[in-house]
Every structure is written in structure tokens, then in C-alpha cells.
């Protein structure tokens, strides 16, 4: 396994052979100089190349370059990844997951971002476009971007966290709207709750491992990360931990909303059954009288006797009394 950290020995043409989606060298003041064939990179300032790992030229470059340790080359181009951090002697590999926040839509798409970072270079890969990267590039254009690799790590982590925050706030607002509907006793489809719940679960699965990653990086003794940078990473971790707690709270609130909806539905069903029972009570005597007066006694035993009609009425009374006693015995009444 070989790795080369000296910027003086890195040719710009070699970097451009990777067909980067974005490439630059940080100037140490918040801006960046784009890399092209005419660029003369500074030895003292780090460079950043951002790659699309779905391109075959990029895959070939990663597999053959001496800038990346052999053990992590596959990690930079593997499609299905979990959030993780791997420490190497020369640098660290970090895999983060984030969201591309889309207003008024759920669920927000999940994106995966991988990067290998040392004291003087950043090699990042992705396939889907990542909003946090565009924001970081915009910060560099405005002169408020990262000044070194540690600052780059903090800013990209912060921007990814901000996107998660936007997604969570949007989801939280939907929960508030659902709670208002429930308070007004308005019934809505479970599909709305399902979409919100799915987004919360996805965000929780995304945030839980990443808060641990930031804690791990902030506690490791890495030469190019000073105490101030460690504190900022620790703050990001605390922020994500706060999001996880809020998500757990929101999941409980959704469960409460579903319980209230079930209670409303049960109450509504009971009211309908009660109303139907009242109609049954009202029409039962009428039904009994019309049925009784419509009895055809011809052909039944004792139909020619004078007491046959009275006997039928007494038989019905006995059946009713026996039914009432049986219901009372079964404690149904």
C-alpha cells in the first residue's frame, strides 16, 4: 500500500484524468482556485477534487491512483454504503448520508457522500447530486468557504446537518398541522401519517450513526485538527443528538395522533350504532303489531278454536319472557 502526501509531486494533469465534477485548490482565505491544465498548484495549500464514481474514467482513476490507499479505493466507488469513519495513518475515510431537502414533499431523497481527507488533499465521491456540495462551492465563490482541510470537514458536515434540519423542520410542521386537524376532530387518511412517519424513521437511521462519527473524529488525535476544530465537530454531534431526541418525540406524537383518530372513529361508530338502536326500539312495537295482525291462522293446529289467537299471543309472551330470563342469566342484560 502506497500513499503520497506531497502536493509538489502531484501533477494537475493526473488529477484531471479522474474527470472530476469539481476541482479546486483552497487559497487559505476562504476562496478556491479552479484546477485546469494551466494551473500551478501551491505546495502549501490543499486541493479538493469531487468525483462522480459512476463514470468509468473515474473508477479507473481511483483504482490506479497512488493518492489513495488500496484499502479504501473500493469504499470510494461502492454504491451501497453505511455511514462510517475509518482512520488511516495518512488520513481518514468518512462516509456520510444526507438529504436533498425538497419543500412540501416527502420523503426527501437520501444521498451518500464519501471522502478521503489528509492534511493536504480531499478526494470526495458521489453519484447523486448533493445540495450541501453546491452550497460549499457557493461559499468558496463568495470567499467564505473553508481555509484548510479541517475547516472543509467542519463546513461540509455542518451543511449536511443543515439539510437534515430543513427536512426535519418540514416534517415537524406537518406533524403540527396533523395535530391541529385532530384537535378540530377532522379525520384524515393514515397515508399522511405514514409518509411523515417514514421520513422520521429515515432521518433517525441517518443521524444515529453519524453523531457517533463526529464524536469519534473529534476525540481522535489527528495532527491537522486542532482543539477548536474538535469543539466544532463536537457541537455538530450534539446538534444531531438533539435531532434524534426530537425525532423520538415526534414519533410518540404521531402515535398519539393515531390513537386519537382511532378514538374518534370508535366514538363515531358507537354513535351510529346507538342511533340505529334507537330506530330499532321505535319500530319494534310497530313491526310486532303489523306482524301480529298479519298472521294467517288457517292451516295451523287449533286454528278453528276461539282461543287460538289469544293462545298465539300468550305463546309469544312466554317466548319473550324466556328470552329475557336467558339474557339476564348470561349477563348480557
DAVENLIN-V719793 format. One record per run of one state. SS is the DSSP state (H for helix, E for strand, - for the rest). FROM is the first residue (numbers start at 1). LEN is the number of residues. Records with the same first field share a line. If there is no record, write none. Layout:
SS=FROM-LEN / FROM-LEN
This chain:
-=1-6 / 10-2 / 17-5 / 27-5 / 35-12 / 53-3 / 65-5 / 78-6 / 88-4 / 101-8 / 118-3 / 127-4 / 143-6 / 184-6 / 220-7 / 294-14 / 330-4
H=7-3 / 12-5 / 56-9 / 70-8 / 131-12 / 149-35 / 190-30 / 227-67 / 308-22
E=22-5 / 32-3 / 47-6 / 84-4 / 92-9 / 109-9 / 121-6
